[in-house]
Amino acid sequence: MQDLLSALCLVAVIEGLFLFIAPLAWKRMAAQLLEQPSSALRGMGAVAVVIGLGCLWWARH
């Protein structure tokens, strides 16, 4: 449970850094995401999940 909480805190730190360092770039990216079809976003999310799980497996073994 502590690992999960640590991971969620790191996600918040990374997201916050993006907003703090480059807010205009973040806004442009968000605007571009709104223009994408849902199926493309779903595909990108699936790829991110698979890559994340692969990296997590690699880091733990």
KOLVO-678305 format. One record per residue: residue number from 1; z, x negated, y negated of N, C-alpha, C in turn. Coordinates in nm, 2 decimals. Atoms other than C-alpha are relative to their C-alpha. Last residue first. Layout:
REM residues N
<site><k>NUM</k><n_c3>Z</n_c3><n_c1>X</n_c1><n_c2>Y</n_c2><ca_c3>Z</ca_c3><ca_c1>X</ca_c1><ca_c2>Y</ca_c2><c_c3>Z</c_c3><c_c1>X</c_c1><c_c2>Y</c_c2></site>
...
This chain:
REM residues 61
<site><k>61</k><n_c3>0.01</n_c3><n_c1>0.06</n_c1><n_c2>-0.14</n_c2><ca_c3>-1.13</ca_c3><ca_c1>-1.25</ca_c1><ca_c2>0.81</ca_c2><c_c3>-0.04</c_c3><c_c1>-0.15</c_c1><c_c2>-0.01</c_c2></site>
<site><k>60</k><n_c3>-0.11</n_c3><n_c1>-0.02</n_c1><n_c2>-0.08</n_c2><ca_c3>-0.99</ca_c3><ca_c1>-1.07</ca_c1><ca_c2>0.50</ca_c2><c_c3>-0.01</c_c3><c_c1>-0.07</c_c1><c_c2>0.14</c_c2></site>
<site><k>59</k><n_c3>-0.12</n_c3><n_c1>0.06</n_c1><n_c2>0.06</n_c2><ca_c3>-1.23</ca_c3><ca_c1>-1.21</ca_c1><ca_c2>0.25</ca_c2><c_c3>0.12</c_c3><c_c1>0.01</c_c1><c_c2>0.09</c_c2></site>
<site><k>58</k><n_c3>0.02</n_c3><n_c1>0.14</n_c1><n_c2>0.00</n_c2><ca_c3>-1.54</ca_c3><ca_c1>-1.13</ca_c1><ca_c2>0.47</ca_c2><c_c3>0.13</c_c3><c_c1>-0.07</c_c1><c_c2>-0.06</c_c2></site>
<site><k>57</k><n_c3>-0.01</n_c3><n_c1>0.05</n_c1><n_c2>-0.14</n_c2><ca_c3>-1.42</ca_c3><ca_c1>-0.78</ca_c1><ca_c2>0.54</ca_c2><c_c3>0.00</c_c3><c_c1>-0.15</c_c1><c_c2>0.00</c_c2></site>
<site><k>56</k><n_c3>-0.14</n_c3><n_c1>-0.02</n_c1><n_c2>-0.04</n_c2><ca_c3>-1.36</ca_c3><ca_c1>-0.72</ca_c1><ca_c2>0.17</ca_c2><c_c3>0.03</c_c3><c_c1>-0.05</c_c1><c_c2>0.14</c_c2></site>
<site><k>55</k><n_c3>-0.07</n_c3><n_c1>0.10</n_c1><n_c2>0.07</n_c2><ca_c3>-1.70</ca_c3><ca_c1>-0.86</ca_c1><ca_c2>0.08</ca_c2><c_c3>0.15</c_c3><c_c1>0.00</c_c1><c_c2>0.04</c_c2></site>
<site><k>54</k><n_c3>0.04</n_c3><n_c1>0.13</n_c1><n_c2>-0.07</n_c2><ca_c3>-1.87</ca_c3><ca_c1>-0.64</ca_c1><ca_c2>0.34</ca_c2><c_c3>0.08</c_c3><c_c1>-0.11</c_c1><c_c2>-0.06</c_c2></site>
<site><k>53</k><n_c3>-0.06</n_c3><n_c1>0.01</n_c1><n_c2>-0.13</n_c2><ca_c3>-1.67</ca_c3><ca_c1>-0.34</ca_c1><ca_c2>0.21</ca_c2><c_c3>-0.03</c_c3><c_c1>-0.12</c_c1><c_c2>0.08</c_c2></site>
<site><k>52</k><n_c3>-0.15</n_c3><n_c1>0.02</n_c1><n_c2>0.01</n_c2><ca_c3>-1.77</ca_c3><ca_c1>-0.41</ca_c1><ca_c2>-0.14</ca_c2><c_c3>0.07</c_c3><c_c1>-0.01</c_c1><c_c2>0.13</c_c2></site>
<site><k>51</k><n_c3>-0.02</n_c3><n_c1>0.14</n_c1><n_c2>0.04</n_c2><ca_c3>-2.14</ca_c3><ca_c1>-0.46</ca_c1><ca_c2>-0.05</ca_c2><c_c3>0.15</c_c3><c_c1>-0.03</c_c1><c_c2>-0.01</c_c2></site>
<site><k>50</k><n_c3>0.03</n_c3><n_c1>0.09</n_c1><n_c2>-0.12</n_c2><ca_c3>-2.14</ca_c3><ca_c1>-0.13</ca_c1><ca_c2>0.15</ca_c2><c_c3>0.03</c_c3><c_c1>-0.15</c_c1><c_c2>-0.04</c_c2></site>
<site><k>49</k><n_c3>-0.11</n_c3><n_c1>-0.02</n_c1><n_c2>-0.10</n_c2><ca_c3>-1.96</ca_c3><ca_c1>0.06</ca_c1><ca_c2>-0.14</ca_c2><c_c3>-0.03</c_c3><c_c1>-0.10</c_c1><c_c2>0.12</c_c2></site>
<site><k>48</k><n_c3>-0.12</n_c3><n_c1>0.07</n_c1><n_c2>0.05</n_c2><ca_c3>-2.20</ca_c3><ca_c1>-0.09</ca_c1><ca_c2>-0.40</ca_c2><c_c3>0.12</c_c3><c_c1>0.01</c_c1><c_c2>0.10</c_c2></site>
<site><k>47</k><n_c3>0.02</n_c3><n_c1>0.14</n_c1><n_c2>-0.02</n_c2><ca_c3>-2.50</ca_c3><ca_c1>0.01</ca_c1><ca_c2>-0.19</ca_c2><c_c3>0.12</c_c3><c_c1>-0.08</c_c1><c_c2>-0.05</c_c2></site>
<site><k>46</k><n_c3>-0.01</n_c3><n_c1>0.04</n_c1><n_c2>-0.14</n_c2><ca_c3>-2.37</ca_c3><ca_c1>0.36</ca_c1><ca_c2>-0.16</ca_c2><c_c3>-0.02</c_c3><c_c1>-0.15</c_c1><c_c2>0.03</c_c2></site>
<site><k>45</k><n_c3>-0.14</n_c3><n_c1>-0.01</n_c1><n_c2>-0.04</n_c2><ca_c3>-2.31</ca_c3><ca_c1>0.39</ca_c1><ca_c2>-0.53</ca_c2><c_c3>0.02</c_c3><c_c1>-0.04</c_c1><c_c2>0.14</c_c2></site>
<site><k>44</k><n_c3>-0.07</n_c3><n_c1>0.11</n_c1><n_c2>0.06</n_c2><ca_c3>-2.66</ca_c3><ca_c1>0.27</ca_c1><ca_c2>-0.61</ca_c2><c_c3>0.15</c_c3><c_c1>-0.01</c_c1><c_c2>0.04</c_c2></site>
<site><k>43</k><n_c3>0.05</n_c3><n_c1>0.12</n_c1><n_c2>-0.08</n_c2><ca_c3>-2.80</ca_c3><ca_c1>0.53</ca_c1><ca_c2>-0.37</ca_c2><c_c3>0.07</c_c3><c_c1>-0.13</c_c1><c_c2>-0.05</c_c2></site>
<site><k>42</k><n_c3>-0.07</n_c3><n_c1>0.00</n_c1><n_c2>-0.13</n_c2><ca_c3>-2.59</ca_c3><ca_c1>0.80</ca_c1><ca_c2>-0.53</ca_c2><c_c3>-0.04</c_c3><c_c1>-0.12</c_c1><c_c2>0.09</c_c2></site>
<site><k>41</k><n_c3>-0.13</n_c3><n_c1>0.04</n_c1><n_c2>0.03</n_c2><ca_c3>-2.71</ca_c3><ca_c1>0.69</ca_c1><ca_c2>-0.88</ca_c2><c_c3>0.08</c_c3><c_c1>0.00</c_c1><c_c2>0.14</c_c2></site>
<site><k>40</k><n_c3>0.00</n_c3><n_c1>0.14</n_c1><n_c2>0.02</n_c2><ca_c3>-3.07</ca_c3><ca_c1>0.71</ca_c1><ca_c2>-0.76</ca_c2><c_c3>0.14</c_c3><c_c1>-0.05</c_c1><c_c2>-0.02</c_c2></site>
<site><k>39</k><n_c3>0.02</n_c3><n_c1>0.06</n_c1><n_c2>-0.13</n_c2><ca_c3>-3.01</ca_c3><ca_c1>1.06</ca_c1><ca_c2>-0.61</ca_c2><c_c3>0.00</c_c3><c_c1>-0.16</c_c1><c_c2>-0.01</c_c2></site>
<site><k>38</k><n_c3>-0.12</n_c3><n_c1>0.01</n_c1><n_c2>-0.08</n_c2><ca_c3>-2.85</ca_c3><ca_c1>1.18</ca_c1><ca_c2>-0.93</ca_c2><c_c3>-0.02</c_c3><c_c1>-0.08</c_c1><c_c2>0.13</c_c2></site>
<site><k>37</k><n_c3>-0.02</n_c3><n_c1>-0.12</n_c1><n_c2>-0.09</n_c2><ca_c3>-3.16</ca_c3><ca_c1>1.10</ca_c1><ca_c2>-1.13</ca_c2><c_c3>0.13</c_c3><c_c1>-0.02</c_c1><c_c2>0.09</c_c2></site>
<site><k>36</k><n_c3>0.04</n_c3><n_c1>0.02</n_c1><n_c2>-0.14</n_c2><ca_c3>-3.12</ca_c3><ca_c1>0.83</ca_c1><ca_c2>-1.40</ca_c2><c_c3>0.02</c_c3><c_c1>0.13</c_c1><c_c2>0.08</c_c2></site>
<site><k>35</k><n_c3>0.15</n_c3><n_c1>-0.03</n_c1><n_c2>-0.01</n_c2><ca_c3>-3.12</ca_c3><ca_c1>0.92</ca_c1><ca_c2>-1.77</ca_c2><c_c3>-0.04</c_c3><c_c1>-0.01</c_c1><c_c2>0.15</c_c2></site>
<site><k>34</k><n_c3>0.02</n_c3><n_c1>-0.14</n_c1><n_c2>0.01</n_c2><ca_c3>-2.74</ca_c3><ca_c1>0.94</ca_c1><ca_c2>-1.78</ca_c2><c_c3>-0.14</c_c3><c_c1>0.04</c_c1><c_c2>0.02</c_c2></site>
<site><k>33</k><n_c3>-0.04</n_c3><n_c1>-0.07</n_c1><n_c2>-0.12</n_c2><ca_c3>-2.72</ca_c3><ca_c1>0.59</ca_c1><ca_c2>-1.64</ca_c2><c_c3>-0.02</c_c3><c_c1>0.15</c_c1><c_c2>-0.01</c_c2></site>
<site><k>32</k><n_c3>0.11</n_c3><n_c1>0.01</n_c1><n_c2>-0.10</n_c2><ca_c3>-2.93</ca_c3><ca_c1>0.46</ca_c1><ca_c2>-1.93</ca_c2><c_c3>0.04</c_c3><c_c1>0.07</c_c1><c_c2>0.13</c_c2></site>
<site><k>31</k><n_c3>0.11</n_c3><n_c1>-0.08</n_c1><n_c2>0.04</n_c2><ca_c3>-2.68</ca_c3><ca_c1>0.60</ca_c1><ca_c2>-2.18</ca_c2><c_c3>-0.12</c_c3><c_c1>-0.01</c_c1><c_c2>0.10</c_c2></site>
<site><k>30</k><n_c3>-0.04</n_c3><n_c1>-0.13</n_c1><n_c2>-0.03</n_c2><ca_c3>-2.39</ca_c3><ca_c1>0.44</ca_c1><ca_c2>-1.99</ca_c2><c_c3>-0.11</c_c3><c_c1>0.10</c_c1><c_c2>-0.04</c_c2></site>
<site><k>29</k><n_c3>0.01</n_c3><n_c1>-0.02</n_c1><n_c2>-0.14</n_c2><ca_c3>-2.57</ca_c3><ca_c1>0.11</ca_c1><ca_c2>-2.00</ca_c2><c_c3>0.04</c_c3><c_c1>0.14</c_c1><c_c2>0.04</c_c2></site>
<site><k>28</k><n_c3>0.15</n_c3><n_c1>-0.01</n_c1><n_c2>-0.04</n_c2><ca_c3>-2.63</ca_c3><ca_c1>0.14</ca_c1><ca_c2>-2.37</ca_c2><c_c3>-0.01</c_c3><c_c1>0.02</c_c1><c_c2>0.15</c_c2></site>
<site><k>27</k><n_c3>0.06</n_c3><n_c1>-0.13</n_c1><n_c2>0.04</n_c2><ca_c3>-2.26</ca_c3><ca_c1>0.23</ca_c1><ca_c2>-2.43</ca_c2><c_c3>-0.15</c_c3><c_c1>0.01</c_c1><c_c2>0.04</c_c2></site>
<site><k>26</k><n_c3>-0.05</n_c3><n_c1>-0.10</n_c1><n_c2>-0.09</n_c2><ca_c3>-2.14</ca_c3><ca_c1>-0.07</ca_c1><ca_c2>-2.22</ca_c2><c_c3>-0.06</c_c3><c_c1>0.14</c_c1><c_c2>-0.04</c_c2></site>
<site><k>25</k><n_c3>0.08</n_c3><n_c1>0.01</n_c1><n_c2>-0.12</n_c2><ca_c3>-2.37</ca_c3><ca_c1>-0.30</ca_c1><ca_c2>-2.42</ca_c2><c_c3>0.05</c_c3><c_c1>0.10</c_c1><c_c2>0.10</c_c2></site>
<site><k>24</k><n_c3>0.13</n_c3><n_c1>-0.05</n_c1><n_c2>0.03</n_c2><ca_c3>-2.21</ca_c3><ca_c1>-0.17</ca_c1><ca_c2>-2.74</ca_c2><c_c3>-0.09</c_c3><c_c1>-0.01</c_c1><c_c2>0.12</c_c2></site>
<site><k>23</k><n_c3>0.01</n_c3><n_c1>-0.15</n_c1><n_c2>0.01</n_c2><ca_c3>-1.86</ca_c3><ca_c1>-0.21</ca_c1><ca_c2>-2.61</ca_c2><c_c3>-0.14</c_c3><c_c1>0.06</c_c1><c_c2>-0.02</c_c2></site>
<site><k>22</k><n_c3>0.14</n_c3><n_c1>-0.05</n_c1><n_c2>0.04</n_c2><ca_c3>-1.91</ca_c3><ca_c1>-0.57</ca_c1><ca_c2>-2.51</ca_c2><c_c3>-0.01</c_c3><c_c1>0.15</c_c1><c_c2>0.00</c_c2></site>
<site><k>21</k><n_c3>0.09</n_c3><n_c1>0.11</n_c1><n_c2>0.04</n_c2><ca_c3>-1.58</ca_c3><ca_c1>-0.77</ca_c1><ca_c2>-2.48</ca_c2><c_c3>-0.14</c_c3><c_c1>0.05</c_c1><c_c2>-0.05</c_c2></site>
<site><k>20</k><n_c3>-0.06</n_c3><n_c1>0.08</n_c1><n_c2>0.11</n_c2><ca_c3>-1.32</ca_c3><ca_c1>-0.49</ca_c1><ca_c2>-2.49</ca_c2><c_c3>-0.10</c_c3><c_c1>-0.10</c_c1><c_c2>-0.05</c_c2></site>
<site><k>19</k><n_c3>0.00</n_c3><n_c1>-0.08</n_c1><n_c2>0.12</n_c2><ca_c3>-1.52</ca_c3><ca_c1>-0.24</ca_c1><ca_c2>-2.28</ca_c2><c_c3>0.05</c_c3><c_c1>-0.08</c_c1><c_c2>-0.12</c_c2></site>
<site><k>18</k><n_c3>0.13</n_c3><n_c1>-0.04</n_c1><n_c2>0.04</n_c2><ca_c3>-1.61</ca_c3><ca_c1>-0.49</ca_c1><ca_c2>-2.02</ca_c2><c_c3>0.00</c_c3><c_c1>0.08</c_c1><c_c2>-0.13</c_c2></site>
<site><k>17</k><n_c3>0.06</n_c3><n_c1>0.12</n_c1><n_c2>0.05</n_c2><ca_c3>-1.26</ca_c3><ca_c1>-0.63</ca_c1><ca_c2>-2.01</ca_c2><c_c3>-0.14</c_c3><c_c1>0.03</c_c1><c_c2>-0.05</c_c2></site>
<site><k>16</k><n_c3>-0.05</n_c3><n_c1>0.01</n_c1><n_c2>0.13</n_c2><ca_c3>-1.11</ca_c3><ca_c1>-0.28</ca_c1><ca_c2>-1.96</ca_c2><c_c3>-0.07</c_c3><c_c1>-0.12</c_c1><c_c2>-0.07</c_c2></site>
<site><k>15</k><n_c3>0.06</n_c3><n_c1>-0.11</n_c1><n_c2>0.08</n_c2><ca_c3>-1.33</ca_c3><ca_c1>-0.22</ca_c1><ca_c2>-1.66</ca_c2><c_c3>0.04</c_c3><c_c1>-0.02</c_c1><c_c2>-0.15</c_c2></site>
<site><k>14</k><n_c3>0.14</n_c3><n_c1>0.04</n_c1><n_c2>0.01</n_c2><ca_c3>-1.22</ca_c3><ca_c1>-0.56</ca_c1><ca_c2>-1.51</ca_c2><c_c3>-0.07</c_c3><c_c1>0.11</c_c1><c_c2>-0.09</c_c2></site>
<site><k>13</k><n_c3>0.01</n_c3><n_c1>0.12</n_c1><n_c2>0.08</n_c2><ca_c3>-0.85</ca_c3><ca_c1>-0.49</ca_c1><ca_c2>-1.58</ca_c2><c_c3>-0.15</c_c3><c_c1>-0.03</c_c1><c_c2>-0.03</c_c2></site>
<site><k>12</k><n_c3>-0.03</n_c3><n_c1>-0.04</n_c1><n_c2>0.13</n_c2><ca_c3>-0.87</ca_c3><ca_c1>-0.13</ca_c1><ca_c2>-1.44</ca_c2><c_c3>-0.01</c_c3><c_c1>-0.12</c_c1><c_c2>-0.10</c_c2></site>
<site><k>11</k><n_c3>0.11</n_c3><n_c1>-0.08</n_c1><n_c2>0.05</n_c2><ca_c3>-1.04</ca_c3><ca_c1>-0.26</ca_c1><ca_c2>-1.13</ca_c2><c_c3>0.02</c_c3><c_c1>0.04</c_c1><c_c2>-0.14</c_c2></site>
<site><k>10</k><n_c3>0.11</n_c3><n_c1>0.10</n_c1><n_c2>0.03</n_c2><ca_c3>-0.77</ca_c3><ca_c1>-0.53</ca_c1><ca_c2>-1.09</ca_c2><c_c3>-0.13</c_c3><c_c1>0.08</c_c1><c_c2>-0.05</c_c2></site>
<site><k>9</k><n_c3>-0.04</n_c3><n_c1>0.07</n_c1><n_c2>0.12</n_c2><ca_c3>-0.50</ca_c3><ca_c1>-0.26</ca_c1><ca_c2>-1.11</ca_c2><c_c3>-0.11</c_c3><c_c1>-0.10</c_c1><c_c2>-0.04</c_c2></site>
<site><k>8</k><n_c3>0.03</n_c3><n_c1>-0.10</n_c1><n_c2>0.11</n_c2><ca_c3>-0.68</ca_c3><ca_c1>-0.06</ca_c1><ca_c2>-0.84</ca_c2><c_c3>0.04</c_c3><c_c1>-0.05</c_c1><c_c2>-0.14</c_c2></site>
<site><k>7</k><n_c3>0.15</n_c3><n_c1>-0.01</n_c1><n_c2>0.02</n_c2><ca_c3>-0.69</ca_c3><ca_c1>-0.37</ca_c1><ca_c2>-0.62</ca_c2><c_c3>-0.03</c_c3><c_c1>0.10</c_c1><c_c2>-0.11</c_c2></site>
<site><k>6</k><n_c3>0.05</n_c3><n_c1>0.12</n_c1><n_c2>0.06</n_c2><ca_c3>-0.32</ca_c3><ca_c1>-0.44</ca_c1><ca_c2>-0.67</ca_c2><c_c3>-0.15</c_c3><c_c1>0.01</c_c1><c_c2>-0.03</c_c2></site>
<site><k>5</k><n_c3>-0.04</n_c3><n_c1>-0.01</n_c1><n_c2>0.14</n_c2><ca_c3>-0.23</ca_c3><ca_c1>-0.08</ca_c1><ca_c2>-0.59</ca_c2><c_c3>-0.05</c_c3><c_c1>-0.12</c_c1><c_c2>-0.08</c_c2></site>
<site><k>4</k><n_c3>0.08</n_c3><n_c1>-0.11</n_c1><n_c2>0.07</n_c2><ca_c3>-0.43</ca_c3><ca_c1>-0.10</ca_c1><ca_c2>-0.27</ca_c2><c_c3>0.03</c_c3><c_c1>0.01</c_c1><c_c2>-0.15</c_c2></site>
<site><k>3</k><n_c3>0.13</n_c3><n_c1>0.05</n_c1><n_c2>0.01</n_c2><ca_c3>-0.27</ca_c3><ca_c1>-0.43</ca_c1><ca_c2>-0.17</ca_c2><c_c3>-0.09</c_c3><c_c1>0.10</c_c1><c_c2>-0.07</c_c2></site>
<site><k>2</k><n_c3>-0.01</n_c3><n_c1>0.09</n_c1><n_c2>0.11</n_c2><ca_c3>0.08</ca_c3><ca_c1>-0.29</ca_c1><ca_c2>-0.23</ca_c2><c_c3>-0.14</c_c3><c_c1>-0.06</c_c1><c_c2>-0.03</c_c2></site>
<site><k>1</k><n_c3>0.00</n_c3><n_c1>-0.08</n_c1><n_c2>0.12</n_c2><ca_c3>0.00</ca_c3><ca_c1>0.00</ca_c1><ca_c2>0.00</ca_c2><c_c3>0.00</c_c3><c_c1>-0.09</c_c1><c_c2>-0.13</c_c2></site>
